[in-house]
Amino acid sequence: MSAQQPRVLVVEDESAQREVLTYNLEAEGFGVSCAENGEEALILVDEDMPDIIVLDWMMPNLSGIEVCRRLKMRPETRAIPVIMLSARTEEVDRVRGLETGADDYVVKPYSVIELMARVRSQLRRVRPSTVGERLEFDDIVLDAESHKVSRSGAQLKLGPTEFRLLSTFMEKPGRVWSREQLLDRVWGRDIYVDTRTVDVHIGRLRKALTQHGGEDPVRTVRGAGYALG
């Protein structure tokens, strides 16, 4: 799974539905992991935190509603978008799903094309660079689709790793990222890289961002990591 590829967790107890969702999500360029039940889903979230969760309501033992409730109660998983799938068509059920914390609610049988659009819509909110969005911070503009960065109108030359670092920072300006979090997001969880490598690439990013002048926008937070702004 590539480092910048959005990760989707599909939680569905019906194998045929899992296969359809996995096939279509992978065709859209997403990295997909699957859980057959709520208990497995919670374990997978802790092991490899996804960018978005597609969650079936009706599952044995631990329902999708309960999984969603638990995820939204925890600060570290609260921000993960959850799209709830359900055969329940009543408005009261939709309201209950949304009140539990689901970010979207899709009724079965659903259009795969519509569901993919909703996944992209939620990702646009939490990881806009992965869906080709243009990001702006002060005088810095990052165009994820054309893979170009400019500052005050001047084009900047960035290596691929520095580009991924900058897009991570620009998605959440002000957020402090630890070295470990940056390794997971930029290099990928399956690749072993020493945390000092992060410092090297941060140095390269700073040099690239100031190549035509201007202040260094990357802030070092002692004992915590790095932030943009």
Backbone hydrogen bonds, N-H to C=O, Kabsch-Sander energy under -0.5 kcal/mol:
donor,donor_aa,acceptor,acceptor_aa,energy
5,Q,2,S,-0.8
8,V,6,P,-0.5
8,V,31,G,-3.2
9,L,52,I,-2.4
10,V,8,V,-0.6
10,V,33,S,-2.8
11,V,9,L,-0.6
11,V,54,V,-3.1
12,E,10,V,-0.6
12,E,35,A,-2.1
15,S,13,D,-0.6
18,R,14,E,-2.2
19,E,15,S,-2.4
20,V,16,A,-2.1
21,L,17,Q,-2.5
22,T,18,R,-3.0
23,Y,19,E,-2.6
24,N,20,V,-2.2
25,L,21,L,-2.7
26,E,22,T,-2.5
27,A,23,Y,-1.9
28,E,24,N,-1.1
29,G,26,E,-1.4
30,F,25,L,-2.3
31,G,6,P,-2.8
33,S,8,V,-2.3
35,A,10,V,-2.6
38,G,62,L,-0.6
41,A,37,N,-1.9
42,L,38,G,-2.1
43,I,39,E,-1.6
44,L,40,E,-2.6
45,V,41,A,-2.3
46,D,42,L,-1.5
47,E,43,I,-2.0
48,D,44,L,-2.9
51,D,7,R,-2.4
52,I,7,R,-1.4
53,I,81,P,-2.5
54,V,9,L,-2.8
55,L,53,I,-0.6
55,L,83,I,-2.9
56,D,11,V,-2.5
57,W,85,L,-2.8
59,M,57,W,-1.1
62,L,60,P,-1.8
63,S,61,N,-0.7
64,G,57,W,-2.8
67,V,63,S,-2.3
68,C,64,G,-2.8
69,R,65,I,-2.3
70,R,66,E,-2.4
71,L,67,V,-2.3
72,K,68,C,-2.4
73,M,69,R,-1.0
74,R,70,R,-0.8
74,R,71,L,-0.6
77,T,74,R,-1.2
78,R,74,R,-1.6
80,I,77,T,-1.4
83,I,53,I,-3.1
84,M,82,V,-0.6
84,M,104,D,-2.7
85,L,55,L,-3.2
86,S,106,V,-2.1
93,D,90,E,-0.6
94,R,90,E,-1.8
95,V,91,E,-2.8
96,R,92,V,-2.1
97,G,93,D,-2.5
98,L,94,R,-2.4
99,E,95,V,-2.7
100,T,96,R,-1.5
101,G,98,L,-1.0
102,A,97,G,-1.9
103,D,82,V,-2.2
104,D,82,V,-1.5
106,V,84,M,-3.3
108,K,86,S,-3.0
112,V,110,Y,-0.5
115,L,111,S,-2.5
116,M,112,V,-2.6
117,A,113,I,-1.8
118,R,114,E,-2.1
119,V,115,L,-2.4
120,R,116,M,-2.4
121,S,117,A,-2.1
122,Q,118,R,-2.2
123,L,119,V,-2.4
124,R,120,R,-2.3
125,R,121,S,-0.9
126,V,122,Q,-1.5
127,R,123,L,-3.7
130,T,127,R,-1.3
131,V,128,P,-1.2
132,G,129,S,-1.4
133,E,128,P,-2.1
135,L,142,L,-3.1
137,F,140,I,-2.5
140,I,137,F,-2.8
141,V,150,S,-2.8
142,L,135,L,-3.0
143,D,141,V,-0.5
143,D,148,K,-3.1
144,A,133,E,-1.4
144,A,142,L,-0.8
145,E,132,G,-0.5
147,H,143,D,-1.4
148,K,143,D,-1.4
149,V,156,L,-0.6
150,S,141,V,-2.4
151,R,154,A,-2.6
152,S,139,D,-2.5
154,A,151,R,-2.1
156,L,149,V,-3.1
158,L,156,L,-0.7
163,F,159,G,-2.4
164,R,160,P,-2.0
165,L,161,T,-2.3
166,L,162,E,-2.7
167,S,163,F,-2.5
168,T,164,R,-2.0
169,F,165,L,-2.4
170,M,166,L,-2.9
171,E,167,S,-1.4
172,K,168,T,-0.8
172,K,169,F,-0.7
174,G,228,L,-1.9
175,R,172,K,-1.9
177,W,175,R,-0.6
177,W,226,Y,-3.4
182,L,178,S,-2.2
183,L,179,R,-2.4
184,D,180,E,-2.2
185,R,181,Q,-2.4
186,V,182,L,-3.1
187,W,182,L,-0.7
187,W,183,L,-1.4
188,G,183,L,-1.6
191,I,188,G,-1.0
193,V,191,I,-0.7
197,T,194,D,-1.9
198,V,194,D,-0.5
198,V,195,T,-1.0
199,D,195,T,-0.8
200,V,196,R,-1.6
201,H,197,T,-2.2
202,I,198,V,-2.4
203,G,199,D,-2.1
204,R,200,V,-1.8
205,L,201,H,-2.5
206,R,202,I,-2.6
207,K,203,G,-2.0
208,A,204,R,-2.3
209,L,205,L,-2.6
210,T,206,R,-1.3
211,Q,208,A,-1.1
212,H,213,G,-0.5
213,G,210,T,-1.8
219,R,217,P,-0.5
219,R,227,A,-3.7
221,V,219,R,-0.5
221,V,225,G,-3.1
222,R,220,T,-0.7
224,A,221,V,-2.6
225,G,221,V,-2.5
226,Y,177,W,-2.5
227,A,219,R,-2.2
229,G,217,P,-2.9
229,G,227,A,-0.7
